[in-house]
Amino acid sequence: MTHQKRLSAPKHYPIERKKTTYVSTIRGSRDADSAIPASLFLREVVGYAETNKEAKEIVRNGDLLRNGEEIGDVQEGLGVLDLVELPKADDTFRVLKNGDNLDFVPVEDGEVVAKVVGKDVEGDELVYRLHNGENYRTKDEFSTGSTLVLGDGVEEVELEEGAEVLVIKGQHAGETAEVQEINSRGMNPDTAVIENGESFETQLDNLVAVTGLEVR
């Protein structure tokens, strides 16, 4: 297992920096800047494991789900907007960024929420690349930048002017706001002016459309 020193671990890791020397690093598709390893979640967030060995046993038994699928490795990341389930404990959380930290917010629904960041064509299917590094295959057309809500069916939430958005990166991470204006910047990243009591401009990459969704 790959480790790194606690004192140099990312700021969003929910750990006591001087407790022990090392923590595990992240494997898989999640961005290490906005995710934590499953082992850290089980030990430090919910306290269902005291040791890495106990965390491994929980994972090995299929008792930790991410977006409806079993986690395969305690070093797999749990990142922004992931739905994290512990079926035996009847606990479900959604991961949200809150400034430099990650919040694991209890939720009632089992809907998977992901932003489309790109798409490809493979045969007669469209392959949508999602913000979490996963892919979603379908014959249905969706817009890049939209949010897909995957539950009993698939709902698309457009990132457009007037939409409610969740900020997932930057100093306003964790805040919700309304899009006032979208600006195309040509060769530079597109931006949006958003309002939540104050107006500010941020890159569209930092926003996820959540109109009509209960993300908290």
Contacts in CASP RR format, 6 or more apart in sequence:
PFRMAT RR
TARGET T0000
AUTHOR 0000-0000-0000
METHOD contacts of the structure
MODEL  1
MTHQKRLSAPKHYPIERKKTTYVSTIRGSRDADSAIPASLFLREVVGYAE
TNKEAKEIVRNGDLLRNGEEIGDVQEGLGVLDLVELPKADDTFRVLKNGD
NLDFVPVEDGEVVAKVVGKDVEGDELVYRLHNGENYRTKDEFSTGSTLVL
GDGVEEVELEEGAEVLVIKGQHAGETAEVQEINSRGMNPDTAVIENGESF
ETQLDNLVAVTGLEVR
1 24 0 8 1.000
1 52 0 8 1.000
1 75 0 8 1.000
2 24 0 8 1.000
2 25 0 8 1.000
2 27 0 8 1.000
2 75 0 8 1.000
3 22 0 8 1.000
3 23 0 8 1.000
3 24 0 8 1.000
3 25 0 8 1.000
4 22 0 8 1.000
4 23 0 8 1.000
4 25 0 8 1.000
5 21 0 8 1.000
5 22 0 8 1.000
5 23 0 8 1.000
6 15 0 8 1.000
6 16 0 8 1.000
6 17 0 8 1.000
6 18 0 8 1.000
6 19 0 8 1.000
6 20 0 8 1.000
6 21 0 8 1.000
6 22 0 8 1.000
6 23 0 8 1.000
7 17 0 8 1.000
7 18 0 8 1.000
9 15 0 8 1.000
9 17 0 8 1.000
9 23 0 8 1.000
10 32 0 8 1.000
10 33 0 8 1.000
11 100 0 8 1.000
11 101 0 8 1.000
12 33 0 8 1.000
12 34 0 8 1.000
12 36 0 8 1.000
12 97 0 8 1.000
12 100 0 8 1.000
12 101 0 8 1.000
12 102 0 8 1.000
13 23 0 8 1.000
13 36 0 8 1.000
13 40 0 8 1.000
13 44 0 8 1.000
14 36 0 8 1.000
14 40 0 8 1.000
14 44 0 8 1.000
14 45 0 8 1.000
14 101 0 8 1.000
14 102 0 8 1.000
15 23 0 8 1.000
15 40 0 8 1.000
15 44 0 8 1.000
23 37 0 8 1.000
23 40 0 8 1.000
24 37 0 8 1.000
24 39 0 8 1.000
24 40 0 8 1.000
24 52 0 8 1.000
24 74 0 8 1.000
24 75 0 8 1.000
25 32 0 8 1.000
25 37 0 8 1.000
25 75 0 8 1.000
26 32 0 8 1.000
26 35 0 8 1.000
26 36 0 8 1.000
26 37 0 8 1.000
26 75 0 8 1.000
26 76 0 8 1.000
26 77 0 8 1.000
27 37 0 8 1.000
27 73 0 8 1.000
27 75 0 8 1.000
27 76 0 8 1.000
27 77 0 8 1.000
28 75 0 8 1.000
28 76 0 8 1.000
28 77 0 8 1.000
29 132 0 8 1.000
29 133 0 8 1.000
29 134 0 8 1.000
30 76 0 8 1.000
30 77 0 8 1.000
30 78 0 8 1.000
30 79 0 8 1.000
30 82 0 8 1.000
30 132 0 8 1.000
30 133 0 8 1.000
31 79 0 8 1.000
34 79 0 8 1.000
34 80 0 8 1.000
34 97 0 8 1.000
34 102 0 8 1.000
34 168 0 8 1.000
34 169 0 8 1.000
35 77 0 8 1.000
35 78 0 8 1.000
35 79 0 8 1.000
35 80 0 8 1.000
35 82 0 8 1.000
35 95 0 8 1.000
35 102 0 8 1.000
36 45 0 8 1.000
36 77 0 8 1.000
36 78 0 8 1.000
36 79 0 8 1.000
36 102 0 8 1.000
37 74 0 8 1.000
37 75 0 8 1.000
37 76 0 8 1.000
37 77 0 8 1.000
37 78 0 8 1.000
38 55 0 8 1.000
38 59 0 8 1.000
38 64 0 8 1.000
38 66 0 8 1.000
38 71 0 8 1.000
38 73 0 8 1.000
38 74 0 8 1.000
38 75 0 8 1.000
38 76 0 8 1.000
38 77 0 8 1.000
38 78 0 8 1.000
39 49 0 8 1.000
39 52 0 8 1.000
39 55 0 8 1.000
39 56 0 8 1.000
39 74 0 8 1.000
39 75 0 8 1.000
41 78 0 8 1.000
41 84 0 8 1.000
41 104 0 8 1.000
42 48 0 8 1.000
42 49 0 8 1.000
42 54 0 8 1.000
42 55 0 8 1.000
42 58 0 8 1.000
42 59 0 8 1.000
42 64 0 8 1.000
42 74 0 8 1.000
43 49 0 8 1.000
43 50 0 8 1.000
43 51 0 8 1.000
43 52 0 8 1.000
43 55 0 8 1.000
45 104 0 8 1.000
46 86 0 8 1.000
46 89 0 8 1.000
46 91 0 8 1.000
46 104 0 8 1.000
48 54 0 8 1.000
48 58 0 8 1.000
48 86 0 8 1.000
48 89 0 8 1.000
49 55 0 8 1.000
49 57 0 8 1.000
49 58 0 8 1.000
52 74 0 8 1.000
55 74 0 8 1.000
56 74 0 8 1.000
58 64 0 8 1.000
59 70 0 8 1.000
59 71 0 8 1.000
59 72 0 8 1.000
59 73 0 8 1.000
59 74 0 8 1.000
62 70 0 8 1.000
62 71 0 8 1.000
63 86 0 8 1.000
63 87 0 8 1.000
63 88 0 8 1.000
64 70 0 8 1.000
64 71 0 8 1.000
64 84 0 8 1.000
64 85 0 8 1.000
64 86 0 8 1.000
65 71 0 8 1.000
65 83 0 8 1.000
65 84 0 8 1.000
65 85 0 8 1.000
65 86 0 8 1.000
65 87 0 8 1.000
66 76 0 8 1.000
66 77 0 8 1.000
66 78 0 8 1.000
66 82 0 8 1.000
66 83 0 8 1.000
66 84 0 8 1.000
66 85 0 8 1.000
67 82 0 8 1.000
67 83 0 8 1.000
67 112 0 8 1.000
67 114 0 8 1.000
67 132 0 8 1.000
67 134 0 8 1.000
67 150 0 8 1.000
68 83 0 8 1.000
68 85 0 8 1.000
68 112 0 8 1.000
78 84 0 8 1.000
78 95 0 8 1.000
79 95 0 8 1.000
79 102 0 8 1.000
79 132 0 8 1.000
80 95 0 8 1.000
80 96 0 8 1.000
80 97 0 8 1.000
80 102 0 8 1.000
80 131 0 8 1.000
80 132 0 8 1.000
80 168 0 8 1.000
81 94 0 8 1.000
81 95 0 8 1.000
81 96 0 8 1.000
81 113 0 8 1.000
81 114 0 8 1.000
81 115 0 8 1.000
81 131 0 8 1.000
81 132 0 8 1.000
81 168 0 8 1.000
81 208 0 8 1.000
81 215 0 8 1.000
82 94 0 8 1.000
82 95 0 8 1.000
82 132 0 8 1.000
83 92 0 8 1.000
83 93 0 8 1.000
83 94 0 8 1.000
83 107 0 8 1.000
83 110 0 8 1.000
83 111 0 8 1.000
83 112 0 8 1.000
83 113 0 8 1.000
84 92 0 8 1.000
84 93 0 8 1.000
84 94 0 8 1.000
84 95 0 8 1.000
84 104 0 8 1.000
85 91 0 8 1.000
85 92 0 8 1.000
85 93 0 8 1.000
85 110 0 8 1.000
86 92 0 8 1.000
91 106 0 8 1.000
92 106 0 8 1.000
92 107 0 8 1.000
92 108 0 8 1.000
92 109 0 8 1.000
92 110 0 8 1.000
93 104 0 8 1.000
93 105 0 8 1.000
93 106 0 8 1.000
93 107 0 8 1.000
94 104 0 8 1.000
94 105 0 8 1.000
94 107 0 8 1.000
94 113 0 8 1.000
94 215 0 8 1.000
94 216 0 8 1.000
95 102 0 8 1.000
95 103 0 8 1.000
95 104 0 8 1.000
95 105 0 8 1.000
96 102 0 8 1.000
96 103 0 8 1.000
96 105 0 8 1.000
96 166 0 8 1.000
96 168 0 8 1.000
96 174 0 8 1.000
96 215 0 8 1.000
96 216 0 8 1.000
97 103 0 8 1.000
97 167 0 8 1.000
97 168 0 8 1.000
97 169 0 8 1.000
97 173 0 8 1.000
97 174 0 8 1.000
98 173 0 8 1.000
98 174 0 8 1.000
99 170 0 8 1.000
99 171 0 8 1.000
99 172 0 8 1.000
99 173 0 8 1.000
99 174 0 8 1.000
100 173 0 8 1.000
103 174 0 8 1.000
105 215 0 8 1.000
105 216 0 8 1.000
107 214 0 8 1.000
109 214 0 8 1.000
110 151 0 8 1.000
111 149 0 8 1.000
111 150 0 8 1.000
111 151 0 8 1.000
111 213 0 8 1.000
112 149 0 8 1.000
112 150 0 8 1.000
112 151 0 8 1.000
113 147 0 8 1.000
113 148 0 8 1.000
113 149 0 8 1.000
113 150 0 8 1.000
113 208 0 8 1.000
113 210 0 8 1.000
113 213 0 8 1.000
113 215 0 8 1.000
114 130 0 8 1.000
114 131 0 8 1.000
114 132 0 8 1.000
114 134 0 8 1.000
114 136 0 8 1.000
114 147 0 8 1.000
114 148 0 8 1.000
114 150 0 8 1.000
115 130 0 8 1.000
115 131 0 8 1.000
115 145 0 8 1.000
115 146 0 8 1.000
115 147 0 8 1.000
115 148 0 8 1.000
115 159 0 8 1.000
115 208 0 8 1.000
115 209 0 8 1.000
116 128 0 8 1.000
116 129 0 8 1.000
116 130 0 8 1.000
116 131 0 8 1.000
116 142 0 8 1.000
116 143 0 8 1.000
116 144 0 8 1.000
116 145 0 8 1.000
116 146 0 8 1.000
116 147 0 8 1.000
116 148 0 8 1.000
117 129 0 8 1.000
117 130 0 8 1.000
117 131 0 8 1.000
117 144 0 8 1.000
117 145 0 8 1.000
117 205 0 8 1.000
118 128 0 8 1.000
118 129 0 8 1.000
118 144 0 8 1.000
118 145 0 8 1.000
119 126 0 8 1.000
119 127 0 8 1.000
119 128 0 8 1.000
119 129 0 8 1.000
119 142 0 8 1.000
119 144 0 8 1.000
120 126 0 8 1.000
120 127 0 8 1.000
120 129 0 8 1.000
121 127 0 8 1.000
122 137 0 8 1.000
124 139 0 8 1.000
125 137 0 8 1.000
125 138 0 8 1.000
125 139 0 8 1.000
126 137 0 8 1.000
126 138 0 8 1.000
126 139 0 8 1.000
126 140 0 8 1.000
126 141 0 8 1.000
126 142 0 8 1.000
127 135 0 8 1.000
127 136 0 8 1.000
127 137 0 8 1.000
128 135 0 8 1.000
128 136 0 8 1.000
128 137 0 8 1.000
128 138 0 8 1.000
128 142 0 8 1.000
128 148 0 8 1.000
129 135 0 8 1.000
130 136 0 8 1.000
130 148 0 8 1.000
131 168 0 8 1.000
131 208 0 8 1.000
136 148 0 8 1.000
136 150 0 8 1.000
138 154 0 8 1.000
140 154 0 8 1.000
142 148 0 8 1.000
142 156 0 8 1.000
143 156 0 8 1.000
143 158 0 8 1.000
143 159 0 8 1.000
145 159 0 8 1.000
145 204 0 8 1.000
145 209 0 8 1.000
146 156 0 8 1.000
146 157 0 8 1.000
146 158 0 8 1.000
146 159 0 8 1.000
146 209 0 8 1.000
147 156 0 8 1.000
147 157 0 8 1.000
147 159 0 8 1.000
147 208 0 8 1.000
147 209 0 8 1.000
147 210 0 8 1.000
147 213 0 8 1.000
148 154 0 8 1.000
148 155 0 8 1.000
148 156 0 8 1.000
148 157 0 8 1.000
149 155 0 8 1.000
149 156 0 8 1.000
149 157 0 8 1.000
149 213 0 8 1.000
157 163 0 8 1.000
157 209 0 8 1.000
157 210 0 8 1.000
157 211 0 8 1.000
157 212 0 8 1.000
157 213 0 8 1.000
158 209 0 8 1.000
158 211 0 8 1.000
159 165 0 8 1.000
159 179 0 8 1.000
159 204 0 8 1.000
159 207 0 8 1.000
159 208 0 8 1.000
159 209 0 8 1.000
160 179 0 8 1.000
160 182 0 8 1.000
160 209 0 8 1.000
161 179 0 8 1.000
161 180 0 8 1.000
161 181 0 8 1.000
161 182 0 8 1.000
162 178 0 8 1.000
162 179 0 8 1.000
162 180 0 8 1.000
162 211 0 8 1.000
163 178 0 8 1.000
163 179 0 8 1.000
163 209 0 8 1.000
163 211 0 8 1.000
164 176 0 8 1.000
164 177 0 8 1.000
164 178 0 8 1.000
164 209 0 8 1.000
164 210 0 8 1.000
164 211 0 8 1.000
164 212 0 8 1.000
165 176 0 8 1.000
165 177 0 8 1.000
165 178 0 8 1.000
165 179 0 8 1.000
165 192 0 8 1.000
165 194 0 8 1.000
165 207 0 8 1.000
165 208 0 8 1.000
165 209 0 8 1.000
165 210 0 8 1.000
166 174 0 8 1.000
166 175 0 8 1.000
166 176 0 8 1.000
166 207 0 8 1.000
166 208 0 8 1.000
166 210 0 8 1.000
166 215 0 8 1.000
167 173 0 8 1.000
167 174 0 8 1.000
167 175 0 8 1.000
167 176 0 8 1.000
167 177 0 8 1.000
167 194 0 8 1.000
167 202 0 8 1.000
167 206 0 8 1.000
167 207 0 8 1.000
168 174 0 8 1.000
168 206 0 8 1.000
168 207 0 8 1.000
168 208 0 8 1.000
169 203 0 8 1.000
169 205 0 8 1.000
169 206 0 8 1.000
170 202 0 8 1.000
170 206 0 8 1.000
172 196 0 8 1.000
172 200 0 8 1.000
172 202 0 8 1.000
173 206 0 8 1.000
175 196 0 8 1.000
176 196 0 8 1.000
176 210 0 8 1.000
176 215 0 8 1.000
177 194 0 8 1.000
177 195 0 8 1.000
177 196 0 8 1.000
178 194 0 8 1.000
178 195 0 8 1.000
178 196 0 8 1.000
179 192 0 8 1.000
179 193 0 8 1.000
179 194 0 8 1.000
179 207 0 8 1.000
180 192 0 8 1.000
180 193 0 8 1.000
180 194 0 8 1.000
180 195 0 8 1.000
180 199 0 8 1.000
181 192 0 8 1.000
181 193 0 8 1.000
182 190 0 8 1.000
182 191 0 8 1.000
182 192 0 8 1.000
182 204 0 8 1.000
183 190 0 8 1.000
183 191 0 8 1.000
183 192 0 8 1.000
183 193 0 8 1.000
183 201 0 8 1.000
184 190 0 8 1.000
185 191 0 8 1.000
189 203 0 8 1.000
189 204 0 8 1.000
189 205 0 8 1.000
190 203 0 8 1.000
190 204 0 8 1.000
191 201 0 8 1.000
191 202 0 8 1.000
191 203 0 8 1.000
191 204 0 8 1.000
192 201 0 8 1.000
192 202 0 8 1.000
192 203 0 8 1.000
192 204 0 8 1.000
192 207 0 8 1.000
193 199 0 8 1.000
193 200 0 8 1.000
193 201 0 8 1.000
194 200 0 8 1.000
194 201 0 8 1.000
194 202 0 8 1.000
194 207 0 8 1.000
END
